[in-house]
Amino acid sequence: MFIDARTLPDNSRIDTDLAIIGGGPAGISLARACAGSGLEVCILEAGGLEFDAAVQDCYAGESVGIEYPLAASRLRFFGGSSNHWGGFSRVLDPIDFEVRDWVPNSGWPFGHEELEPWYEQACALVEVGAPRFDDIPYWHKATGRPLLPAASGRLVTGFMQYSPPTRFGERYREDLKRAGNIRVLLHANVTEIETDESARAVTGLAVRTLTGRGHRLHARRYVLACGGLENARLLLLSDRVMPRGLGNQYDVVGRYFMEHPHLSGFGNIVMGELERLPPIYYERLILDGQDVNATFKPSESFLRERRQLNAMYMVGVGKRFAADEVPVETDRAYLDMLAAARPYIGGPEDGETGVRLGMGCACEQVPNPDSRVTLAEERDALGLRRIRLDWRLTEQDRRSVVAHMHSLALEFGALDLGRMRLEVGDDGRWPQEVVGGNHHMGATRMHDDPRRGVVDRNGRVHGIANLYIAGSSVFPTAGAANPTLTLLALTLRLAEHLKETRP
Amino acid sequence: MKASASSWTRREFLLTALAGLAGCRWPDSAVPSAPAASAALSVWLQGGTGDPAAAARIGRLYLARYPGEQDRDRLIAGLEADLAQRPGVSEPDGISDARLLERLFARVRAEYAHAGVVDLEGWVLSRSEARLYALVALADPGSAMRN
């Protein structure tokens, strides 16, 4: 049942067993997993079924670190940020879950194997088929062509599988409507998570609409699922009993915000014969009904030996140089290399032909307590302090990126594929072009020690018996994979936990 | 004498480059006669560089980056040390050009695999490959740098 909170009588009271704050991929998946469970579930979604600029404005805020599009990187209506999701689907690597002595604050409370059954279910949710993210023999057979061998030991091949992309609000709306135990309250902004005087239990949610109506919701348990930035914001805003914010007794809420720094155009590779590179590396292929392409990622041995952070690289054809084309001056360097290196990388004797591959990367960043979400002084239309984000990257992050770029150049050279020119200097500074990937991770991180995390291994907020968090804000480390599959896997795991431990 | 490498055929250019290299001093430990060593170098130059003008432009980047190697003797000594089967010893009689070239290609691949590379204004190149381009550049000091 879908209800518009703006149409409810003012000061309505809603009772339920499980309140889910946020109707994005995490909230919708959690509710679906509870369909028919006997639990009464209520999703509170701040927006409606469609985009609304006035609603979206509540996501605006201050960016005081690396420039960050706070409002543009997320969407505040039913379906959440899946409404602009690109569909990139990949699991984290096993090493991403480990305590690595060269990565401060690394380590999850459990290993990759804990999430494997949930990853399989998450793949079904985003409609990508079976998880074959590192299954080289499978994709070799599917393409009918051997994939690249490892030449330098630095890089291996991984695979990105693509969701259609699944717009969770559209795709699963009917499922939620059909479920007799699920209500979705639209235009329902949670403005405060209320607790008892000890702040050890949530007693209710204050809910407001932009039209001025106020309601209250009471549940046995509550799950915060409104996105990697907003989860932290709402905890910080709920400061009536704990002035630092709910769950923030040790000043961890909002800290350790992580993105995947993306650098496009950081390098170019020239190839004399594109045929030497299997197409799955530079374009998406539909194979066995699945949309997939190959990525380059550092080998686990390289990460351990060189003590580097994780990363993922993808290439695509940027330009094809035709024999009869009049070269532009900016291409001269590439054409020279194609002509000079022909004995190694192939290409015809006559004419200037070949291709230039462009590259993009997504890189892990170190969990950094100074990269953080706090509250600005300016208030939104609900009277709530806006979000302030200070996204920071470190020298360790940058050195890892440089090392991995170098690895890509070495691998292409060792395989006689091409020659790479790095377009970004190694001058101790992050390039101005660095951007995020709309991946919001870490600001309510998971750790069994309440001094080092906001939630425990089951996603429960430390010190609060009935408050949980779902979504990528609980990631202790970011890895290099897009977060959607992992946040869904964690959410499905949480659903199981909530059903098993119902009061 | 033609004005620049870009107006020569590739063969003319390389033969002239080798002519300029023929009188260079070999390391004291070198046993081979100059013609035998030059024959191997000739194979590596001819087979390991593409368009001479383009190679020369890239080679100039190497020479600018490593001014200590702006010297044919040092470049050749470096290449010979890395590419010869046994440094200082002449190549066996009858070794084919194909085998000499395969040794070059294997060496270049290995340099990439083991990070034996140089950074030339962002280009990541095997050192041996870059030295060959540098030799071509020394033979044509008039080639313009276009990067």
Interface residues (C-beta under 8 A of the other chain):
Chain A: A151 S152 G153 G267 R332 A333 L335 D336 M337 L338 A339 A340 A341 R342 P343 Y344 H406 A409 L410 E411 F412 G413 A414 L415 D416 R419 M420 R421 L422 E423 G425
Chain B: G47 G48 T49 G50 D51 A53 A54 A55 R57 I58 F105 V108 R109 A110 E111 Y112 A113 H114 A115 V117 D119 E121 G122 W123 V124 L125 S126 E129 Y133 R146 N147
